[in-house]
């Protein structure tokens, strides 16, 4: 939606209470670094999807690694990007650029995240990371099916698809029964179900309580009122980038309603949508003002310039005397 939307969104993020409360303007915490890491990861991801280059995909993986070191909320990123990839495939927006971007991001990002001490082998064992792994396998499978469809007949192709899906289901079941695949953690399970935390240590934290409406209005202010207009504009002018903004806004809104702490993740989404809405409104206002000043169909170059005024002479001219004498 142009640089104007990004400029307005950045200006709104500076004064947004939900963002300032976790930044150096409020209280310094892990989230002060993490909020920049989230936005930078999403920016590089969209650049990787739009360009399809390995360079931007690698930069996105490095930004994700920075986010993993900063905050445990990296789980939101590693689930939102696979969700976006799955929606792109389901809606027929799959391109080779998406394949390159996600494959490089997942492989490099997973290897880098496993170097962090508190993460370890969780990307390969815990259920919070399985969405990214499943989408990666599906993406490879989908790309392989496009190639094998020309090599196999219709009947053999259907049998091959059934066998591959059955093999994946069997491997997942065996891993779950053997204990290799771990269930969801208490905090992540609370986010998915939307219920109260059953573990006392999680339920005792005030930031893990459901978010009241009053806090959303106080933390988001004007951005909360303008976000629906920006969401409508994203649906109206649907592109690959605007689809990601829609998914980011919807998922972060859901999680922000469940846990007070995650209002911080929802705040940038509302600022982005508000920036889109305000920039669109300013553009409409400028077009209307331009139409009122100039006649319809008249360009600025077609307006005749006013004639130059004669410069006054340095000497004042005296009135002429009549030649006739009285």
Secondary structure, DSSP 8 states (H G I E B T S, - for coil): -HHHHHHHHHHHHHH-HHHHTTSTTS--SHHHHHHHHHHHHHHHHHHHHHH--HHHHHHHHHHHHHHHHH-TTHHHHHHHHHHHHHHHHHTT---HHHHHHHHHHHHHHHHHHTTSTTTTTHHHHBGGGHHHHHHHHHHHHHHHHHHHTTTS-HHHHHHHHHHHHHHHHHHHHHHHHHTSSB---HHHHHHHH-S--SSHHHHTSGGGS---HHHHHHHHTHHHHHHHHHHHHHHHT--HHHHHHHHHHHHHHHHHHH-GGGHHHHHHHHHHHHHHHHHHHHHHHHHHHHHHHS-TT--GGGS----------SS-------S---
